[in-house]
Amino acid sequence: MKNVVIVGSQWGDEGKGKIVDWLSSEADVVIRFQGGHNAGHTLVIDGVTYKLRLLPSGIVRKNKISVIGNGVVVDPWALLDEIEEIKSKGVDVNENNLILSESATLIMPYHKEMDEIREDEAGDSKIGTTRRGIGPAYEDKVGRRSIRVMDLASEENLDNRLTSALSHHNAIRKGLDKPVCEKNQLKKNLLKIAPKILKYSKQVWKKIDEFKSQKKKILFEGAQGIFLDVDHGTYPFVTSSNTVASSAATGSGCGPNSINYVLGITKAYTTRVGEGPFPTELTDEIGEHLGTVGKEFGTVTSRKRRCGWFDGVLVRQAIKISGIDGIALTKLDVLDKLEEIKMCIGYEIDGNKIDYFPAALNKQLKVKPIYKTFKGWKSSTSEIKEFENLPDNAKIYIKELEDFIEAKISSISTSPERKDTILLIDPFN
């Protein structure tokens, strides 16, 4: 029995939803440990499509416990809307199958407004955020002025916390010549929804300890990707949290010894949403082909994703940074019709070859990929469920990819359908 962490090994959008859904059928508990409602997972079960943003993927399955950890920033109104949306599709959500950490930071309306103000005023220097208040909420958390779930239980405490937060935010808003945020109306709005939020609130660290003593299988569900990590990603074009596997422990309330296996979800090519460096980006007809066939549009924002060849250097680095044990390779079928396929196996900066992705933005923007070219297989891999049945050229590409990134491939996804998965290693066993 193992507890498994799922992380994205690129810039997010690697197909984590399908893999989490597949593994959640075996897990007893699914925990979100970072991010907010800026990252979405799309699940298709029995012909019904579920688009989840805050709710862990286990929520759509019976007899599973879903947990939102302290590392997540939660828009309480967005959470309640998502719960109602999922209930309308026949999913039961109650305080027995959904647990919300009492320590989770809440996203306030002024966080979203500040996110929008900053992006609008940044012009060409914008980060490309989803404008949902994620970054400003994390800033307040670090600045020790955030409103947390537990604060909703006491009007007096909530009033004090809002006074502290708004003394900071209103000073900034005045400086930007923006209207100040009125405390009493906001407090009234929060107290109105407080009972609906608090009924899910528990001490998550204590519940995890109980789950472990009961020998329950725990799946820690990450959002975004390693190279959007605030410390290890393409800074400043990153998210505001740590997306690496080790943050599963911090963001939920358990020790690192609770993690037994780290699964990196990896697309057979590379995509990125928003601004920032992207060495293997293709702006030609091949890039357009990958985006069209792969349906590369964001679950939450519907933004078109940038597409490019598989970057082996980037993924190998993510594997080392996040301690990834195995790779779930997704969207292999998107490459089916290509005459040739390229894989980045090195970089060049100002004529010098390097074997890693540099940390400095000015160097990242100078990186030129060094490619190895493979013959395409020009036949459908869709619905194939055994490795031996893949086209020979597909097997060559996969084996070369596995050798280069220095990690075992645990599964290969050959269509968006959950059943179309070649299982090589079961992370839970």
C-alpha positions as a Markdown table, in Angstrom:
| # | Residue | x | y | z |
|---|---|---|---|---|
| 1 | Met | 0.0 | 0.0 | 0.0 |
| 2 | Lys | 1.4 | 3.4 | -1.0 |
| 3 | Asn | 0.4 | 7.0 | -0.8 |
| 4 | Val | 0.9 | 8.7 | -4.2 |
| 5 | Val | 1.5 | 12.3 | -5.2 |
| 6 | Ile | 0.6 | 13.4 | -8.7 |
| 7 | Val | 2.4 | 16.5 | -10.1 |
| 8 | Gly | 2.7 | 18.0 | -13.6 |
| 9 | Ser | 6.2 | 17.7 | -15.0 |
| 10 | Gln | 5.9 | 20.6 | -17.5 |
| 11 | Trp | 3.9 | 23.9 | -17.4 |
| 12 | Gly | 0.6 | 22.3 | -16.4 |
| 13 | Asp | -2.2 | 21.0 | -18.6 |
| 14 | Glu | -0.5 | 17.6 | -18.9 |
| 15 | Gly | -3.7 | 15.6 | -18.6 |
| 16 | Lys | -3.7 | 15.2 | -14.8 |
| 17 | Gly | -7.5 | 15.0 | -14.7 |
| 18 | Lys | -7.7 | 11.7 | -16.5 |
| 19 | Ile | -4.8 | 10.1 | -14.5 |
| 20 | Val | -6.2 | 11.4 | -11.2 |
| 21 | Asp | -9.6 | 10.0 | -12.1 |
| 22 | Trp | -8.1 | 6.7 | -13.0 |
| 23 | Leu | -6.1 | 6.4 | -9.8 |
| 24 | Ser | -8.8 | 7.8 | -7.6 |
| 25 | Ser | -10.9 | 4.7 | -8.3 |
| 26 | Glu | -8.2 | 2.8 | -6.4 |
| 27 | Ala | -7.6 | 5.5 | -3.7 |
| 28 | Asp | -9.7 | 6.0 | -0.6 |
| 29 | Val | -8.8 | 9.7 | -0.1 |
| 30 | Val | -7.9 | 12.4 | -2.6 |
| 31 | Ile | -6.3 | 15.6 | -1.3 |
| 32 | Arg | -5.7 | 19.0 | -3.1 |
| 33 | Phe | -2.6 | 20.6 | -1.5 |
| 34 | Gln | -1.9 | 23.8 | -3.4 |
| 35 | Gly | -3.2 | 26.3 | -6.0 |
| 36 | Gly | -6.7 | 27.6 | -6.3 |
| 37 | His | -9.5 | 27.8 | -8.8 |
| 38 | Asn | -7.1 | 29.0 | -11.5 |
| 39 | Ala | -6.3 | 25.4 | -12.4 |
| 40 | Gly | -8.9 | 23.0 | -13.7 |
| 41 | His | -9.2 | 19.2 | -14.3 |
| 42 | Thr | -11.6 | 17.8 | -16.9 |
| 43 | Leu | -13.1 | 14.4 | -16.2 |
| 44 | Val | -15.3 | 12.3 | -18.4 |
| 45 | Ile | -17.1 | 9.5 | -16.6 |
| 46 | Asp | -19.9 | 7.4 | -18.2 |
| 47 | Gly | -20.4 | 10.1 | -20.8 |
| 48 | Val | -20.7 | 13.0 | -18.3 |
| 49 | Thr | -18.1 | 15.8 | -18.3 |
| 50 | Tyr | -17.1 | 17.3 | -15.0 |
| 51 | Lys | -14.9 | 20.4 | -15.0 |
| 52 | Leu | -13.4 | 20.7 | -11.5 |
| 53 | Arg | -11.4 | 23.7 | -10.3 |
| 54 | Leu | -11.2 | 23.5 | -6.4 |
| 55 | Leu | -12.9 | 20.2 | -5.7 |
| 56 | Pro | -10.5 | 17.2 | -5.7 |
| 57 | Ser | -11.2 | 14.7 | -8.5 |
| 58 | Gly | -12.3 | 12.0 | -6.0 |
| 59 | Ile | -15.5 | 14.0 | -5.4 |
| 60 | Val | -17.2 | 12.4 | -8.5 |
| 61 | Arg | -16.8 | 8.9 | -7.1 |
| 62 | Lys | -18.8 | 7.2 | -4.4 |
| 63 | Asn | -17.2 | 6.2 | -1.2 |
| 64 | Lys | -14.2 | 8.5 | -1.6 |
| 65 | Ile | -13.2 | 11.3 | 0.7 |
| 66 | Ser | -12.1 | 14.5 | -0.9 |
| 67 | Val | -9.9 | 17.0 | 1.0 |
| 68 | Ile | -8.9 | 20.6 | 0.3 |
| 69 | Gly | -5.7 | 21.2 | 2.3 |
| 70 | Asn | -4.3 | 24.3 | 4.0 |
| 71 | Gly | -2.0 | 24.9 | 1.0 |
| 72 | Val | -4.9 | 25.8 | -1.2 |
| 73 | Val | -6.3 | 29.3 | -1.5 |
| 74 | Val | -10.1 | 29.1 | -1.6 |
| 75 | Asp | -12.6 | 31.5 | -3.1 |
| 76 | Pro | -15.6 | 30.6 | -0.9 |
| 77 | Trp | -18.2 | 31.8 | -3.4 |
| 78 | Ala | -16.5 | 29.9 | -6.2 |
| 79 | Leu | -16.3 | 26.8 | -4.0 |
| 80 | Leu | -20.1 | 26.9 | -3.3 |
| 81 | Asp | -20.9 | 27.5 | -6.9 |
| 82 | Glu | -18.8 | 24.5 | -7.9 |
| 83 | Ile | -20.5 | 22.3 | -5.3 |
| 84 | Glu | -23.9 | 23.3 | -6.6 |
| 85 | Glu | -22.7 | 22.7 | -10.2 |
| 86 | Ile | -21.5 | 19.2 | -9.4 |
| 87 | Lys | -24.6 | 18.4 | -7.4 |
| 88 | Ser | -26.7 | 19.3 | -10.5 |
| 89 | Lys | -25.0 | 16.4 | -12.3 |
| 90 | Gly | -26.0 | 13.9 | -9.7 |
| 91 | Val | -22.9 | 14.0 | -7.4 |
| 92 | Asp | -23.5 | 13.9 | -3.7 |
| 93 | Val | -21.4 | 16.4 | -1.8 |
| 94 | Asn | -21.7 | 16.5 | 2.0 |
| 95 | Glu | -19.5 | 17.0 | 5.1 |
| 96 | Asn | -18.7 | 13.3 | 5.1 |
| 97 | Asn | -17.1 | 13.1 | 1.7 |
| 98 | Leu | -15.7 | 16.7 | 1.5 |
| 99 | Ile | -13.3 | 18.1 | 4.1 |
| 100 | Leu | -11.9 | 21.7 | 4.0 |
| 101 | Ser | -8.9 | 22.7 | 6.1 |
| 102 | Glu | -9.8 | 25.2 | 8.7 |
| 103 | Ser | -6.4 | 26.8 | 8.0 |
| 104 | Ala | -7.0 | 27.4 | 4.3 |
| 105 | Thr | -6.6 | 31.0 | 3.2 |
| 106 | Leu | -9.7 | 32.6 | 1.6 |
| 107 | Ile | -9.6 | 34.6 | -1.6 |
| 108 | Met | -11.5 | 37.9 | -1.1 |
| 109 | Pro | -13.0 | 40.1 | -3.8 |
| 110 | Tyr | -10.3 | 42.6 | -3.3 |
| 111 | His | -7.7 | 39.9 | -4.2 |
| 112 | Lys | -9.3 | 39.4 | -7.6 |
| 113 | Glu | -9.6 | 43.1 | -8.2 |
| 114 | Met | -5.9 | 43.6 | -7.3 |
| 115 | Asp | -5.0 | 40.8 | -9.7 |
| 116 | Glu | -6.9 | 42.5 | -12.5 |
| 117 | Ile | -5.4 | 46.0 | -11.7 |
| 118 | Arg | -1.9 | 44.7 | -11.8 |
| 119 | Glu | -2.3 | 42.8 | -15.0 |
| 120 | Asp | -3.9 | 45.7 | -16.8 |
| 121 | Glu | -1.2 | 48.1 | -15.7 |
| 122 | Ala | 1.7 | 45.8 | -16.5 |
| 123 | Gly | 1.2 | 46.1 | -20.3 |
| 124 | Asp | 3.8 | 44.1 | -22.1 |
| 125 | Ser | 5.3 | 42.9 | -18.8 |
| 126 | Lys | 2.2 | 41.1 | -17.7 |
| 127 | Ile | 2.6 | 37.7 | -16.1 |
| 128 | Gly | -0.5 | 36.1 | -17.7 |
| 129 | Thr | -2.4 | 35.3 | -14.6 |
| 130 | Thr | -6.0 | 34.0 | -14.7 |
| 131 | Arg | -7.1 | 37.1 | -12.8 |
| 132 | Arg | -8.7 | 35.1 | -10.1 |
| 133 | Gly | -6.9 | 36.6 | -7.1 |
| 134 | Ile | -4.6 | 33.7 | -6.5 |
| 135 | Gly | -1.3 | 35.6 | -6.2 |
| 136 | Pro | -2.6 | 38.4 | -4.0 |
| 137 | Ala | -4.2 | 35.9 | -1.7 |
| 138 | Tyr | -0.9 | 34.0 | -1.3 |
| 139 | Glu | 0.8 | 37.4 | -0.6 |
| 140 | Asp | -1.6 | 38.1 | 2.2 |
| 141 | Lys | -0.9 | 34.6 | 3.6 |
| 142 | Val | 2.8 | 35.2 | 3.7 |
| 143 | Gly | 2.2 | 38.8 | 5.0 |
| 144 | Arg | 0.2 | 37.3 | 7.9 |
| 145 | Arg | -3.0 | 39.3 | 7.1 |
| 146 | Ser | -5.1 | 36.7 | 5.3 |
| 147 | Ile | -8.7 | 35.7 | 6.2 |
| 148 | Arg | -8.8 | 31.9 | 6.9 |
| 149 | Val | -11.7 | 29.5 | 7.0 |
| 150 | Met | -11.6 | 29.4 | 10.8 |
| 151 | Asp | -12.1 | 33.2 | 10.9 |
| 152 | Leu | -15.6 | 32.7 | 9.6 |
| 153 | Ala | -16.7 | 31.1 | 12.9 |
| 154 | Ser | -16.4 | 34.4 | 14.9 |
| 155 | Glu | -17.8 | 37.7 | 13.9 |
| 156 | Glu | -15.5 | 39.5 | 16.2 |
| 157 | Asn | -12.4 | 37.7 | 14.9 |
| 158 | Leu | -13.5 | 38.2 | 11.3 |
| 159 | Asp | -14.0 | 41.9 | 11.9 |
| 160 | Asn | -10.4 | 42.2 | 13.3 |
| 161 | Arg | -8.9 | 40.2 | 10.5 |
| 162 | Leu | -10.7 | 42.3 | 7.9 |
| 163 | Thr | -9.5 | 45.5 | 9.5 |
| 164 | Ser | -5.9 | 44.3 | 9.3 |
| 165 | Ala | -6.2 | 43.2 | 5.7 |
| 166 | Leu | -8.0 | 46.3 | 4.5 |
| 167 | Ser | -5.6 | 48.7 | 6.1 |
| 168 | His | -3.0 | 47.2 | 3.8 |
| 169 | His | -5.2 | 46.9 | 0.6 |
| 170 | Asn | -7.0 | 50.2 | 0.9 |
| 171 | Ala | -3.7 | 52.0 | 1.2 |
| 172 | Ile | -2.6 | 50.5 | -2.1 |
| 173 | Arg | -5.9 | 51.1 | -3.7 |
| 174 | Lys | -5.8 | 54.8 | -2.8 |
| 175 | Gly | -2.3 | 55.1 | -4.2 |
| 176 | Leu | -3.6 | 53.6 | -7.5 |
| 177 | Asp | -6.6 | 56.0 | -7.4 |
| 178 | Lys | -9.0 | 53.1 | -7.1 |
| 179 | Pro | -12.1 | 53.0 | -4.8 |
| 180 | Val | -11.5 | 51.6 | -1.3 |
| 181 | Cys | -13.1 | 48.4 | -0.2 |
| 182 | Glu | -15.9 | 48.8 | 2.3 |
| 183 | Lys | -15.5 | 46.5 | 5.3 |
| 184 | Asn | -19.0 | 46.2 | 6.7 |
| 185 | Gln | -20.6 | 45.0 | 3.5 |
| 186 | Leu | -17.9 | 42.5 | 2.9 |
| 187 | Lys | -18.2 | 41.2 | 6.4 |
| 188 | Lys | -21.9 | 40.8 | 6.0 |
| 189 | Asn | -21.4 | 38.9 | 2.7 |
| 190 | Leu | -18.9 | 36.5 | 4.4 |
| 191 | Leu | -21.1 | 35.9 | 7.5 |
| 192 | Lys | -24.0 | 35.0 | 5.1 |
| 193 | Ile | -22.1 | 32.2 | 3.5 |
| 194 | Ala | -20.1 | 31.2 | 6.7 |
| 195 | Pro | -22.4 | 28.3 | 7.7 |
| 196 | Lys | -22.2 | 26.8 | 4.3 |
| 197 | Ile | -18.4 | 26.8 | 4.3 |
| 198 | Leu | -17.8 | 25.9 | 8.0 |
| 199 | Lys | -19.8 | 22.7 | 7.8 |
| 200 | Tyr | -17.0 | 21.2 | 5.7 |
| 201 | Ser | -14.2 | 22.6 | 7.9 |
| 202 | Lys | -12.0 | 20.3 | 9.9 |
| 203 | Gln | -8.5 | 19.8 | 11.2 |
| 204 | Val | -7.1 | 18.2 | 8.1 |
| 205 | Trp | -3.7 | 17.2 | 9.7 |
| 206 | Lys | -5.7 | 15.2 | 12.3 |
| 207 | Lys | -7.9 | 13.5 | 9.6 |
| 208 | Ile | -4.8 | 12.5 | 7.6 |
| 209 | Asp | -3.3 | 10.9 | 10.7 |
| 210 | Glu | -6.6 | 8.9 | 11.1 |
| 211 | Phe | -6.6 | 7.9 | 7.5 |
| 212 | Lys | -3.0 | 6.6 | 7.8 |
| 213 | Ser | -3.9 | 4.6 | 11.0 |
| 214 | Gln | -6.8 | 3.1 | 9.0 |
| 215 | Lys | -4.5 | 2.1 | 6.2 |
| 216 | Lys | -6.4 | 4.2 | 3.7 |
| 217 | Lys | -4.7 | 4.8 | 0.3 |
| 218 | Ile | -4.2 | 8.6 | -0.1 |
| 219 | Leu | -3.8 | 10.3 | -3.5 |
| 220 | Phe | -2.3 | 13.8 | -3.3 |
| 221 | Glu | -3.5 | 15.9 | -6.3 |
| 222 | Gly | -1.3 | 18.6 | -7.5 |
| 223 | Ala | -2.3 | 21.5 | -9.8 |
| 224 | Gln | -0.3 | 23.3 | -12.6 |
| 225 | Gly | 3.2 | 22.0 | -13.3 |
| 226 | Ile | 6.7 | 22.0 | -11.9 |
| 227 | Phe | 8.0 | 24.8 | -14.1 |
| 228 | Leu | 5.2 | 27.0 | -12.7 |
| 229 | Asp | 6.6 | 26.5 | -9.2 |
| 230 | Val | 7.3 | 29.9 | -7.5 |
| 231 | Asp | 10.9 | 28.7 | -6.6 |
| 232 | His | 11.8 | 26.3 | -9.4 |
| 233 | Gly | 9.8 | 27.6 | -12.4 |
| 234 | Thr | 10.3 | 30.2 | -15.1 |
| 235 | Tyr | 10.2 | 33.1 | -12.6 |
| 236 | Pro | 8.5 | 35.6 | -12.7 |
| 237 | Phe | 6.2 | 33.8 | -15.1 |
| 238 | Val | 5.0 | 31.3 | -12.5 |
| 239 | Thr | 2.1 | 30.6 | -10.1 |
| 240 | Ser | 2.2 | 31.8 | -6.5 |
| 241 | Ser | 2.6 | 28.4 | -4.8 |
| 242 | Asn | 5.0 | 25.5 | -4.7 |
| 243 | Thr | 3.9 | 22.9 | -7.2 |
| 244 | Val | 6.6 | 20.4 | -6.5 |
| 245 | Ala | 5.7 | 17.0 | -4.8 |
| 246 | Ser | 7.2 | 17.9 | -1.5 |
| 247 | Ser | 4.6 | 20.6 | -1.0 |
| 248 | Ala | 2.0 | 17.8 | -0.7 |
| 249 | Ala | 3.2 | 17.3 | 2.9 |
| 250 | Thr | 3.3 | 21.0 | 3.8 |
| 251 | Gly | 0.0 | 21.8 | 2.0 |
| 252 | Ser | -2.0 | 19.1 | 3.8 |
| 253 | Gly | -0.4 | 18.6 | 7.2 |
| 254 | Cys | 1.6 | 15.4 | 7.2 |
| 255 | Gly | 5.3 | 14.5 | 7.1 |
| 256 | Pro | 7.3 | 13.7 | 4.0 |
| 257 | Asn | 7.4 | 10.0 | 5.1 |
| 258 | Ser | 3.6 | 9.9 | 4.2 |
| 259 | Ile | 4.6 | 10.1 | 0.5 |
| 260 | Asn | 5.6 | 6.8 | -1.0 |
| 261 | Tyr | 5.5 | 7.4 | -4.8 |
| 262 | Val | 5.6 | 10.5 | -6.9 |
| 263 | Leu | 4.0 | 10.3 | -10.3 |
| 264 | Gly | 4.8 | 13.0 | -12.9 |
| 265 | Ile | 2.2 | 13.6 | -15.5 |
| 266 | Thr | 3.9 | 14.3 | -18.8 |
| 267 | Lys | 2.5 | 15.2 | -22.2 |
| 268 | Ala | 4.1 | 13.5 | -25.3 |
| 269 | Tyr | 4.8 | 17.1 | -26.6 |
| 270 | Thr | 4.9 | 20.4 | -24.7 |
| 271 | Thr | 2.3 | 23.1 | -24.0 |
| 272 | Arg | 2.2 | 26.3 | -22.1 |
| 273 | Val | -0.6 | 28.8 | -21.3 |
| 274 | Gly | 0.1 | 32.5 | -20.8 |
| 275 | Glu | 3.4 | 34.4 | -21.0 |
| 276 | Gly | 7.0 | 33.2 | -20.4 |
| 277 | Pro | 9.9 | 31.4 | -22.0 |
| 278 | Phe | 9.1 | 28.3 | -24.1 |
| 279 | Pro | 12.2 | 26.9 | -25.9 |
| 280 | Thr | 10.5 | 24.3 | -28.1 |
| 281 | Glu | 7.4 | 26.4 | -29.0 |
| 282 | Leu | 6.2 | 25.9 | -32.6 |
| 283 | Thr | 4.4 | 28.8 | -34.3 |
| 284 | Asp | 4.0 | 27.0 | -37.6 |
| 285 | Glu | 1.4 | 24.6 | -39.0 |
| 286 | Ile | 2.8 | 21.8 | -36.8 |
| 287 | Gly | 2.2 | 23.8 | -33.7 |
| 288 | Glu | -1.3 | 24.6 | -34.9 |
| 289 | His | -1.9 | 20.8 | -35.7 |
| 290 | Leu | -0.9 | 19.9 | -32.1 |
| 291 | Gly | -3.2 | 22.5 | -30.6 |
| 292 | Thr | -6.1 | 21.5 | -32.8 |
| 293 | Val | -5.8 | 17.7 | -32.5 |
| 294 | Gly | -5.0 | 17.9 | -28.8 |
| 295 | Lys | -7.8 | 20.3 | -28.1 |
| 296 | Glu | -5.4 | 22.6 | -26.3 |
| 297 | Phe | -7.6 | 25.1 | -24.6 |
| 298 | Gly | -7.6 | 25.8 | -20.8 |
| 299 | Thr | -10.3 | 24.1 | -18.7 |
| 300 | Val | -10.8 | 27.2 | -16.5 |
| 301 | Thr | -10.0 | 30.1 | -18.9 |
| 302 | Ser | -10.5 | 28.6 | -22.4 |
| 303 | Arg | -7.3 | 30.3 | -23.3 |
| 304 | Lys | -5.5 | 28.7 | -26.3 |
| 305 | Arg | -2.3 | 26.9 | -25.3 |
| 306 | Arg | 1.0 | 27.4 | -26.9 |
| 307 | Cys | 2.4 | 24.1 | -28.4 |
| 308 | Gly | 5.8 | 22.7 | -29.1 |
| 309 | Trp | 8.0 | 19.6 | -29.3 |
| 310 | Phe | 8.7 | 17.5 | -26.2 |
| 311 | Asp | 11.4 | 19.1 | -24.1 |
| 312 | Gly | 13.4 | 16.3 | -22.6 |
| 313 | Val | 15.8 | 18.6 | -20.8 |
| 314 | Leu | 12.9 | 20.4 | -19.1 |
| 315 | Val | 11.2 | 17.2 | -18.0 |
| 316 | Arg | 14.4 | 15.5 | -16.8 |
| 317 | Gln | 15.1 | 18.6 | -14.6 |
| 318 | Ala | 11.5 | 18.5 | -13.2 |
| 319 | Ile | 12.0 | 14.8 | -12.4 |
| 320 | Lys | 15.1 | 15.6 | -10.3 |
| 321 | Ile | 13.6 | 18.7 | -8.6 |
| 322 | Ser | 10.4 | 17.0 | -7.6 |
| 323 | Gly | 11.7 | 13.5 | -6.9 |
| 324 | Ile | 9.5 | 11.9 | -9.5 |
| 325 | Asp | 9.5 | 8.1 | -9.5 |
| 326 | Gly | 7.5 | 7.4 | -12.6 |
| 327 | Ile | 6.0 | 9.1 | -15.6 |
| 328 | Ala | 2.4 | 8.9 | -16.9 |
| 329 | Leu | 2.9 | 9.8 | -20.6 |
| 330 | Thr | -0.3 | 11.4 | -22.0 |
| 331 | Lys | -1.7 | 12.4 | -25.4 |
| 332 | Leu | 0.5 | 10.1 | -27.5 |
| 333 | Asp | -2.3 | 9.8 | -30.0 |
| 334 | Val | -2.0 | 13.5 | -30.9 |
| 335 | Leu | 1.3 | 12.7 | -32.7 |
| 336 | Asp | -0.2 | 10.0 | -34.8 |
| 337 | Lys | -0.4 | 11.8 | -38.1 |
| 338 | Leu | 3.0 | 13.5 | -38.1 |
| 339 | Glu | 5.7 | 12.6 | -40.7 |
| 340 | Glu | 8.5 | 13.3 | -38.2 |
| 341 | Ile | 8.7 | 14.0 | -34.5 |
| 342 | Lys | 11.3 | 16.0 | -32.6 |
| 343 | Met | 12.6 | 15.8 | -29.1 |
| 344 | Cys | 14.7 | 18.4 | -27.4 |
| 345 | Ile | 17.9 | 16.8 | -26.0 |
| 346 | Gly | 20.0 | 19.9 | -25.2 |
| 347 | Tyr | 20.2 | 23.7 | -25.3 |
| 348 | Glu | 22.5 | 26.2 | -26.8 |
| 349 | Ile | 23.0 | 29.7 | -25.4 |
| 350 | Asp | 25.3 | 32.1 | -27.4 |
| 351 | Gly | 27.0 | 29.1 | -29.0 |
| 352 | Asn | 27.6 | 27.2 | -25.7 |
| 353 | Lys | 25.8 | 23.9 | -25.2 |
| 354 | Ile | 24.2 | 23.2 | -21.8 |
| 355 | Asp | 22.2 | 20.3 | -20.4 |
| 356 | Tyr | 19.9 | 22.1 | -18.0 |
| 357 | Phe | 17.3 | 24.9 | -18.1 |
| 358 | Pro | 18.9 | 28.0 | -16.6 |
| 359 | Ala | 17.2 | 29.9 | -13.7 |
| 360 | Ala | 17.8 | 33.4 | -15.0 |
| 361 | Leu | 15.1 | 34.8 | -17.2 |
| 362 | Asn | 17.5 | 36.5 | -19.6 |
| 363 | Lys | 19.2 | 33.2 | -20.3 |
| 364 | Gln | 15.9 | 31.3 | -20.6 |
| 365 | Leu | 14.9 | 33.7 | -23.3 |
| 366 | Lys | 18.1 | 33.0 | -25.2 |
| 367 | Val | 17.9 | 29.2 | -25.1 |
| 368 | Lys | 17.8 | 27.5 | -28.5 |
| 369 | Pro | 16.8 | 23.8 | -28.5 |
| 370 | Ile | 18.9 | 21.0 | -29.9 |
| 371 | Tyr | 16.7 | 18.3 | -31.4 |
| 372 | Lys | 16.8 | 14.6 | -32.2 |
| 373 | Thr | 14.5 | 13.7 | -35.0 |
| 374 | Phe | 12.3 | 10.5 | -35.1 |
| 375 | Lys | 10.2 | 9.0 | -37.9 |
| 376 | Gly | 6.5 | 9.3 | -37.3 |
| 377 | Trp | 4.4 | 6.2 | -37.1 |
| 378 | Lys | 1.6 | 7.6 | -39.3 |
| 379 | Ser | -1.0 | 5.2 | -37.8 |
| 380 | Ser | -3.6 | 5.4 | -35.0 |
| 381 | Thr | -2.5 | 4.6 | -31.5 |
| 382 | Ser | -6.0 | 5.6 | -30.1 |
| 383 | Glu | -7.5 | 2.9 | -27.9 |
| 384 | Ile | -4.4 | 0.7 | -27.8 |
| 385 | Lys | -4.1 | -0.9 | -24.4 |
| 386 | Glu | -0.9 | -3.0 | -24.7 |
| 387 | Phe | 2.6 | -1.6 | -25.3 |
| 388 | Glu | 3.4 | -4.4 | -27.7 |
| 389 | Asn | 0.5 | -3.3 | -30.0 |
| 390 | Leu | 1.9 | 0.2 | -30.5 |
| 391 | Pro | 3.5 | 1.0 | -33.9 |
| 392 | Asp | 7.2 | 0.3 | -33.9 |
| 393 | Asn | 8.2 | 3.9 | -34.4 |
| 394 | Ala | 6.0 | 4.9 | -31.5 |
| 395 | Lys | 7.8 | 2.4 | -29.3 |
| 396 | Ile | 11.2 | 3.7 | -30.4 |
| 397 | Tyr | 10.1 | 7.3 | -29.5 |
| 398 | Ile | 8.8 | 6.2 | -26.1 |
| 399 | Lys | 11.9 | 4.2 | -25.2 |
| 400 | Glu | 14.2 | 7.0 | -26.3 |
| 401 | Leu | 12.2 | 9.5 | -24.2 |
| 402 | Glu | 12.3 | 7.2 | -21.2 |
| 403 | Asp | 16.0 | 6.7 | -21.4 |
| 404 | Phe | 16.7 | 10.5 | -21.8 |
| 405 | Ile | 14.6 | 11.7 | -18.9 |
| 406 | Glu | 16.0 | 9.0 | -16.6 |
| 407 | Ala | 12.7 | 7.9 | -15.2 |
| 408 | Lys | 10.4 | 4.9 | -15.8 |
| 409 | Ile | 7.2 | 5.4 | -17.8 |
| 410 | Ser | 4.4 | 3.9 | -15.7 |
| 411 | Ser | 1.6 | 4.4 | -18.1 |
| 412 | Ile | 0.8 | 5.7 | -21.6 |
| 413 | Ser | -2.5 | 7.4 | -22.5 |
| 414 | Thr | -3.7 | 6.9 | -26.0 |
| 415 | Ser | -7.0 | 8.9 | -25.9 |
| 416 | Pro | -8.9 | 11.1 | -23.5 |
| 417 | Glu | -11.0 | 8.1 | -22.4 |
| 418 | Arg | -9.9 | 6.6 | -19.0 |
| 419 | Lys | -10.0 | 3.1 | -20.4 |
| 420 | Asp | -7.5 | 3.9 | -23.1 |
| 421 | Thr | -4.4 | 3.6 | -20.9 |
| 422 | Ile | -1.5 | 1.3 | -21.2 |
| 423 | Leu | -0.5 | 0.4 | -17.6 |
| 424 | Leu | 3.1 | -0.5 | -17.1 |
| 425 | Ile | 3.6 | 0.2 | -13.4 |
| 426 | Asp | 0.8 | 0.6 | -10.8 |
| 427 | Pro | 1.9 | 3.5 | -8.5 |
| 428 | Phe | -0.3 | 2.2 | -5.6 |
| 429 | Asn | 1.4 | -1.3 | -5.5 |
